[in-house]
């Protein structure tokens, strides 16, 4: 018997640099829920107050907000304060997933492989060297916003300044040669591994959201041992952050056959080009079924975490 979630508000938009992607995700989710017979409505947000959330008249929130405010625990905390159940990870796991520095420390504590890295704050400059190619990224952004791969030392300053434009901390990490993989998690279990083959230097914003700019190989053409290793690393990363039900874990399968975890996305994209729906489809799960199973993550006891 289908559970009645009452009026479901699909929260989309938000104040982050990923607003347009969020709107596309939200509209796709809304259509899927309506197709499944749920009472769902679009809720396009900026930076709402608790009073505005209360006035929405919704019984359940399906969060399709990407980036700052949506994935960092802020909207989750507000929804808890106004007693509206919501999908996905709770406050602490959301904060950790968005904070690449804090999550990376947890990955290391849980014996997961991560790239060598250095954190810059308050305009400091790097003390370490990682080789000819260095990845420069903000510590709390998604969708490859503000990311640069630096190949020439004279380009470093510009890349760091760009990353500081998206937050107060910047990560410099070694560029790891290997296969770009992603593993979707649904119901706390791994979906088939996807290999990304972008037509650009790396899987940046253009490669992610421009049709034809990336080839998606699913299941990834890797050995069963490599696939099992990637899925195991993904589940461990998902669980060590305390994520709930679903996420997407990005990693590199290095040339020395290590699954090097880059980050956990607690609210994966849900557009036509997005990776979690592709992985679910490979497992025989339609987009509408995927959304319905994600909705079930709102069935919780309401305890704050």
N, C-alpha and C positions, 0 to 999 in steps of 0.2 A: 504494500500500500504506500502510495506517495505521501511523504510528509508535507503538511501545509506550513510553508514558511511565511504565510501572510503576504503582505505587499513587500516585494523585494526591490530595493533601490540599487541600481548598478552605478556605483560611484566612479566617475571618470573625469578627465581633465586635470585639475589640480594646478598648482603654481610652478611646477618644476620645468626644466628644459625638455622633459619628455611628454609634455602635455598633448601634442598632436598624436603621438603613438598611443597614449592612454585613451584618447577619444576613439581611435580606431579599434582598440581592444574592447572598450566598453560597448560600442555599437554592435560588434560581433557577438559578444556575450549576451547582450540584450535580445538579439534576434534568436539566439539558441534557446534561451530560457522561455521566450514566448512560444517558440516551436514546440517545446516540451510541455506547454500548458500552464506555466507559472504566471502569477500575477506580478509582472516585472515592469519597472519604469526606469527611464534614464534620469540620472541625477548628475548634471554637469556642475562641477565645483570650481571655485577659485581657492581661497583660503578661508574656509567657513569657521564660524564660531560654534560653540556648543549649542547655543540657542537656535542657530540656523539648522543644525543637525536635528535637534528636537522637533523643529517645525516641518521637517520633510514628510512626516506622516508615514514612515516606513517601519516595517517590523524586522527586516533582515537587510544587512548591507553586503552586497557582493562587491568587493574592492577591486577595481581595475585601474587604480592610480599607480603610476610608475614614478620612480625617483623620489626626490625630497618631498616630505609630507605624506606621501602614499606608502612608501616602503620602509620608512625609518622609525615607525612606531607612533608617530604623531596622531594620525587619523585613528589608529587602533586604540590608543589611549583615550581619545575623545569619545569614541563609540562606546567604550566600556563605561565611561562616566555617565553617559546618557542611556545606558542599558539597552543598546542595540546590538544583537549578535552579528558577527561579521565573519567573512570567509578568510581562510589562510592563517598564517602564523600570527601569534600574539605579540605583545609589545616588545618583550626582551629579544626574542628571536628576530623580529623585524629590525630592531636597532642594530643587532650584531650583523645581520646580513648586509645592511647598507654600509656599515663601517668596515672597510676593507682591512684596516689595521687591527681592530679588535678581533674580527673573525679569523684573520690570518694567524694571530697568536693562539687562538683556540685550535685551529687546524694543526699547528705545530705541536701543541700539547697532546693532541690525540694521534700523533705519529703519522699525520698525513704529509705528503710532500708538497711544498710550496716553493715558489721562486725565491732566490736570494733577493733581499729588498732593503731599502733605506727609506725612512720617513722624514720629510722636510716640513718644518712648521715656521710660521712667523718670518717668512722670507729667507730662511737659512738656505744654504747651498750645499750640494753633495760633497761628502767626504770619501765615499767609496767609489770604486770602479768595477763594472760588471762585464766588461768586454766591449766589443765594437758596437753592439746594438743595445740600447737601453729603452725600456718602456716607461714613459712618464704619464701618470694618471692622477686625477683627483682621488682622494680617499673615500669620498661618499657620493658617487654618481653612478648611474647605470647607462645602458645603451651606448657604451664607448664614448660618452660625452667627455670632451676635454682630453682624450687620450692621444698621445703622439709616440711613434717609434723613432727614436733619435739615432741616426747613423753617423753624424758628424758632430764633433765636439762644439763647433761654432753654432750649431742649432739648438744646443741644450738650454740656453738662457730663455729663448723664445718659448720652447716647449714647457718649461717650468712656469713661466709667467702665465701661459695659457691655462695650465692646470690649476694654478692658484686663483684664477678667475672663477672657479667653480667650488671653492671651499678654502678652509684655513689650513688644510694638511694635504700634502702631495706625496705620492709613492713613486719611488724609482725602483725598478726591478730589472733583473736580467731578462733578456729576450731568449726564450727557450725554443730551439729548433725542434719541430715535431709536428704532429697532427693535431689540429684543433678539434676537440670533441666537446659534446655537451650531452648530459644525461638528465632527462626529465624524471621527476619523482611524482608519483600519484598514489594516494592512499599509503604513503610512506614506503612505497616499493619502487624499484627502478624500472623505467621504460627502456625500450631499445636505444642503444647508443647511436648518436648522429655524428658524422664527421662533416665539418664545414670546410669547403674549398672555395674561399673568396677569390674574386678576380682582382682584388686590390692587395696591398701589402699585408693587411690583416682584416679581421672581421669588424670593420668600423661602422659608423652610422650609415654611410652610403651603401656598403655591402649588405647591411642588415635590412634596410628598408627600401631598396631599389630592386625591383623585379629583374632577374637575370644576372645580378651581380655576384651571386654566390650559388655554388652547387651544393646541394644537401644530399649526402649519402646515408641512407637509412634502410636497414641496419648498416652501421659503419663497416667498411671492408677491412676489418682487422680480425685477428685470431680470436678464438673463443676465450683463451686465457687473457688476452688484452681486454676484451669486452667485459669479462667477469671482473677484472681488476678495476676497470673504469666504473662499473656499476657499484662495486663494493666501496670505492673511494667516495662516490657520490652519496650513497646512503649514509656513510659515516659522517661526511661533512654536513649533510642535512640534519642528522640527529644530534651532532655535537653542538649545533647552534640552537637546538630545541625547536626546529621548524615543525609546523603542523600540516599534515596531509600532503601538500604539494610544494614543489619548488623546482628550480632548474640549476644544475651545477655545471659550471664551465671549467674546462681543464685542458691541458696539453699532454698528449701522449708523447713523451720525449723520445729522442733517438736511442737512449739507453733504457727504454721500455719502463718508464715510471709514469704513473698517472699524477701529474702535477696540478693540484687544485688552484684555480685562480679566484673564483668567487661563487657564492650561492645567491641566486635571485629568488627572493621570497614571493614576488608577484611577477611571474614570467609574462612576457608579451603574449597576447591572444589575437594577433592579426592574422591575415591569410599567409604571411611569410614567417610567422613565429614558429619557434622550435618545439615548444611543448605540444602544440596540436599536431605537428608532424610526427613526433615520437609516439603520441597516443594513436594516431592513425595507423602507424606501422604495427601497433599492438592490437589493431582491430577495434579501436575505440573512436567513435565518431565525434565530431566537434561538439554536437549537442550533448552527447553522453558525458564527454569530458567536463563540460560546464556544469552539468547536473551533479557529477561526482565531486567537483570542487565546491559546489554549493553546500554539500553535506558536511563540509568542514565547519560550517557555522553551528552545527549541533554540539554545543559545549555547555558546560555547567556555569559559565559566566564568571569563573574565578579569574582574577587579574593575575597576569604573569609579566 
